[in-house]
Amino acid sequence: MTTTAEGPAALRHGRDLVSPELFEKVSEFCAEEYGHELSTARNIVDQALAFLKVMGDARAFDMTPSNTVDPGWHSFALHTTAYAAWCQEQFGYFLHHEPKATVRTRPLIGSVVERIEAAGFYVDGGMWGAAKGCNPPACCGDGDGC
């Protein structure tokens, strides 16, 4: 009798939802526009893409990105042709961005993180203010939830 041990399922990454070329283009824009190191901008865009996929698939317009992740959405949306085509391909509709449409609170961001994780995406807790080792005010920059 042979037994195979199955490891944990590999987590999905937002960066895999677009071509490598588009991912780099948006990440480079995010780095330049928001003054981030390219490696940080790549993490921001990765998290933004995972967020967008979950929100768009579920039509969960009560979701909001953290202040840290939001520039990734802005950077993608400003590449209007690619963003519009991606939205149509992924969801069949254009996913609009309404700045400050939702007040960011710690419970709301926690719920967003849970939904992204439930969809099987890797979540960088530091990008969401949800890292276990995080201390206020660093982890509470997104709202008055602390």
Secondary structure by P-SEA (a helix, b strand, c coil): cbbbbbcccbbbbccccccaaaaaaaaaaaaaaacccaaaaaaaaaaaaaaaaaaaaaccccccccccaaaaaaaaaaaaaaaaaaaaaccccccccccccccccaaaaaaaaaaaaaaccccccccccccccccccccccccccc
